[in-house]
Amino acid sequence: MSVVWPEKFTPQGLGQSTKLNLPGVSTRSALQIATVAPGVTVTRSRFLEAEGRCDHIKRQSDTMLVVIGLSGVTALCCPSSGQIAEIREGACWLVHPTALGFERRIEPGVATSSLVVTLRREEASVNLQAATAEFASSGRVFAEVPIVPQGVVALDTLFRKEFSGADLLQAEARCLGVIAEVFAAYGAGDALDLKSRVLNYLEPRLAAKVALVDVARHIGMNRTELNARLRRECGATVFELLRALRLDQAKQLRAQGRSMAQIADETGFSSASHLCRALKAAQ
């Protein structure tokens, strides 16, 4: 596992950018880092399909990240808590690294790219510190926010050249706009509710064997707390939600004329007869 400490490669001058090639990967896979304001940088990462990665990312403890998936899937994992974030295309996550940092995992055969706006709170303005205070004190490492900030496309242009003067001011405004939009959504309670976070984890795994401990680790809770909160908030446990998803999918596949054996295999039921009993019981 490679250790990557982005701060060591961050340009010191405002408006400057640098390109970092990681060991063992193609030169077309790279990190590009641009400094746009005191305490604020933007990083664009790109990894090719053939190259899987497992990196330990080290960050300063006062650092916060806005991570926006552009393509593919990148998994972030907190070693100390076991919390996991899946950075998919179009997803936006807040990340508050612990002192141990976090792991970045990319499966071989998956091309991925993402944009990361990094904020060093100790170097940021009083207004930025205030805007990020709620998440900083929440104890959470990862929080998904269901928005794609308006300025994402504009941020991707920062790596084409060095900039200064009015261009630098515009780049800073774009970054601050993204930060403000994401943290405002988080502060307004727009971070995905617990049921949505669980459903997002379960939906791609209907055919697989799902363990409660894995769901709880992904959400960042223990198993008992997760089921208790779900029951309070939506009246169902993890496996009741999973069963409902599987039955809905089975009904859709049945309407398409698929055989019961095929449907059972694709929706996680042990056999066609098991699926038939479940469908009958749900009527």
C-alpha positions in Angstrom: 0.0 0.0 0.0 1.4 3.4 -1.0 1.3 6.3 1.4 0.2 9.6 -0.2 0.5 12.9 1.6 -1.0 15.5 -0.8 0.0 18.5 1.4 3.7 17.7 0.6 3.1 18.4 -3.1 0.7 21.3 -2.8 1.9 24.4 -4.6 2.7 27.2 -2.2 2.0 30.1 -4.6 -1.6 31.1 -5.2 -2.7 30.3 -8.8 0.0 27.6 -9.2 -0.7 23.9 -10.0 1.3 20.8 -10.0 1.0 17.2 -11.4 1.9 14.2 -9.3 2.4 10.7 -10.8 2.0 8.0 -8.2 4.5 5.1 -8.2 3.6 2.0 -10.1 1.0 3.5 -12.4 0.9 4.9 -15.9 1.8 8.6 -16.4 -1.7 9.1 -17.7 -3.0 8.3 -14.2 -2.2 11.3 -12.1 -3.1 13.8 -9.4 -3.2 17.5 -10.2 -3.3 20.0 -7.4 -4.0 23.7 -7.6 -3.8 26.3 -4.8 -6.6 28.9 -5.2 -6.8 30.7 -1.8 -5.2 30.5 1.6 -6.0 27.1 3.0 -8.0 26.1 -0.1 -6.8 23.7 -2.9 -8.5 21.7 -5.7 -7.2 18.3 -6.7 -8.2 16.3 -9.8 -7.4 12.6 -9.7 -7.6 10.2 -12.7 -6.9 6.5 -12.8 -7.0 4.2 -15.8 -9.0 1.1 -16.1 -6.2 -1.5 -15.9 -4.8 -0.1 -12.7 -6.2 -1.0 -9.3 -5.0 1.1 -6.4 -4.9 0.8 -2.6 -3.4 4.0 -1.0 -3.1 5.3 2.5 -4.0 9.0 2.3 -2.5 11.2 5.0 -4.1 14.5 5.8 -3.7 17.2 8.5 -6.3 16.8 11.3 -7.8 20.2 10.6 -8.5 19.4 6.9 -12.0 19.0 5.4 -12.7 17.7 1.9 -15.5 18.0 -0.6 -15.2 15.0 -2.8 -17.1 14.9 -6.1 -17.2 11.8 -8.2 -16.7 12.4 -12.0 -16.6 8.8 -13.2 -16.2 5.3 -11.9 -16.2 4.3 -8.2 -13.6 5.0 -5.6 -14.0 3.6 -2.1 -12.7 5.5 0.9 -12.3 3.7 4.2 -11.5 5.0 7.7 -9.3 2.4 9.4 -10.1 3.6 12.9 -14.0 3.5 12.6 -14.5 1.2 9.6 -16.7 3.8 8.0 -16.8 3.6 4.2 -17.7 6.1 1.5 -18.3 5.0 -2.1 -17.5 7.9 -4.4 -19.6 7.3 -7.5 -20.2 9.4 -10.6 -22.3 12.4 -9.6 -22.0 11.8 -5.9 -20.8 14.4 -3.4 -19.3 13.6 -0.1 -17.9 15.6 2.9 -14.8 14.0 4.4 -13.2 14.9 7.8 -10.1 12.7 8.1 -9.0 11.4 11.4 -5.3 11.7 12.5 -4.8 8.3 10.9 -6.0 9.4 7.5 -8.0 7.1 5.3 -7.6 4.4 2.7 -8.5 4.9 -1.0 -9.4 1.7 -2.9 -9.9 1.4 -6.6 -10.7 -2.0 -8.2 -8.7 -3.2 -11.2 -10.5 -2.6 -14.5 -12.4 0.5 -13.2 -11.5 3.9 -14.6 -12.2 6.6 -12.0 -11.8 10.3 -11.7 -12.9 12.8 -9.1 -12.5 16.4 -7.9 -11.5 17.3 -4.3 -11.8 20.7 -2.8 -9.6 20.8 0.3 -10.0 23.2 3.1 -7.5 23.7 5.9 -9.7 25.2 8.6 -6.8 26.8 10.6 -5.8 28.8 7.6 -9.3 29.6 6.4 -11.3 32.8 7.1 -13.5 33.1 10.1 -16.6 32.8 7.9 -15.3 29.5 6.4 -14.5 28.1 9.9 -18.1 29.0 11.0 -19.7 27.4 7.9 -17.8 24.1 8.5 -18.1 24.0 12.3 -21.2 21.7 12.5 -19.6 19.0 10.4 -16.3 19.4 12.2 -17.9 18.7 15.5 -20.2 15.9 14.4 -17.7 13.1 14.9 -18.5 11.8 11.4 -15.7 11.0 8.9 -17.9 10.8 5.9 -21.3 12.3 5.0 -23.0 12.1 1.6 -24.7 15.3 0.4 -27.3 14.7 -2.4 -26.3 17.6 -4.6 -23.8 18.3 -7.4 -22.5 21.8 -6.8 -23.0 24.2 -9.7 -19.4 25.1 -10.0 -17.9 21.6 -10.6 -17.4 22.0 -14.3 -15.7 25.3 -13.9 -13.3 23.8 -11.3 -12.1 21.3 -13.8 -10.6 24.1 -15.9 -8.2 25.2 -13.2 -5.5 22.8 -14.3 -5.1 24.1 -17.8 -2.8 26.9 -16.9 -1.4 29.0 -14.0 -3.7 32.0 -13.2 -3.4 35.3 -11.5 -5.2 38.6 -11.0 -8.9 38.5 -12.0 -8.6 34.8 -13.0 -7.4 33.9 -9.5 -10.2 35.9 -7.9 -12.7 34.0 -10.1 -11.2 30.6 -9.2 -11.3 31.5 -5.5 -15.0 32.5 -5.9 -15.8 29.2 -7.6 -14.2 27.1 -4.9 -15.9 29.1 -2.1 -19.2 28.8 -3.9 -18.8 25.0 -4.0 -17.9 24.9 -0.3 -20.7 27.2 0.6 -23.3 25.2 -1.4 -22.3 21.8 0.0 -22.0 22.9 3.7 -25.3 24.8 3.5 -27.0 21.7 2.2 -25.4 19.7 5.1 -26.4 22.3 7.7 -30.0 22.4 6.4 -30.3 18.7 7.0 -30.0 17.7 3.4 -27.3 15.1 4.0 -29.0 11.8 3.1 -31.2 10.5 5.8 -30.4 7.1 7.3 -33.0 5.1 5.3 -31.7 6.6 2.0 -28.1 5.8 2.9 -29.0 2.2 3.7 -31.1 1.8 0.5 -28.2 3.2 -1.6 -25.9 0.5 -0.1 -28.4 -2.3 -0.6 -29.7 -1.6 -4.1 -26.6 -2.7 -6.0 -26.3 -5.8 -3.8 -29.7 -7.5 -4.2 -28.2 -10.7 -5.7 -25.4 -10.9 -3.1 -25.3 -12.2 0.4 -25.6 -9.1 2.6 -24.2 -9.1 6.2 -25.6 -6.7 8.7 -22.1 -6.0 10.1 -21.1 -4.7 6.6 -24.1 -2.4 6.3 -23.4 -1.0 9.7 -19.7 -0.5 9.0 -20.6 1.4 5.8 -23.0 3.6 7.6 -20.7 4.2 10.6 -22.8 2.6 13.4 -22.9 -0.7 15.2 -25.5 -3.2 14.3 -27.8 -2.7 17.2 -27.8 1.1 16.9 -28.5 0.9 13.1 -31.5 -1.3 13.4 -32.9 0.6 16.4 -32.6 3.9 14.6 -34.1 2.6 11.4 -37.1 1.1 13.2 -37.6 4.5 15.0 -37.3 6.5 11.8 -39.0 4.4 9.1 -40.5 1.3 11.0 -38.3 -1.3 9.4 -34.9 -3.1 10.0 -32.1 -3.5 7.4 -33.3 -6.9 6.3 -36.9 -5.8 6.1 -35.8 -3.0 3.7 -33.6 -5.5 1.8 -36.5 -8.0 1.5 -38.8 -5.3 0.2 -36.2 -4.2 -2.4 -35.7 -7.8 -3.6 -39.5 -8.4 -3.9 -40.0 -5.2 -5.9 -37.2 -6.2 -8.2 -38.6 -9.7 -8.5 -42.0 -8.4 -9.5 -40.4 -6.2 -12.2 -38.4 -9.1 -13.6 -41.5 -11.4 -13.5 -43.4 -8.8 -15.6 -40.6 -9.1 -18.2 -41.3 -12.8 -18.5 -38.1 -14.1 -16.8 -38.2 -17.5 -15.2 -38.6 -17.9 -11.5 -35.2 -19.6 -11.2 -33.5 -16.7 -13.0 -35.3 -14.1 -10.9 -34.4 -15.9 -7.7 -30.8 -15.9 -8.7 -30.8 -12.2 -9.5 -32.6 -11.1 -6.4 -30.9 -13.1 -3.6 -33.5 -15.8 -3.0 -32.1 -19.3 -2.4 -34.4 -21.0 -4.9 -37.5 -20.5 -7.1 -39.7 -22.1 -4.4 -38.3 -19.7 -1.8 -39.1 -16.8 -4.1 -42.7 -18.1 -4.8 -43.4 -18.3 -1.1 -42.1 -14.8 -0.5 -44.2 -13.3 -3.3 -47.3 -15.1 -2.0 -46.7 -13.9 1.5 -46.3 -10.4 0.3 -49.7 -10.3 -1.4 
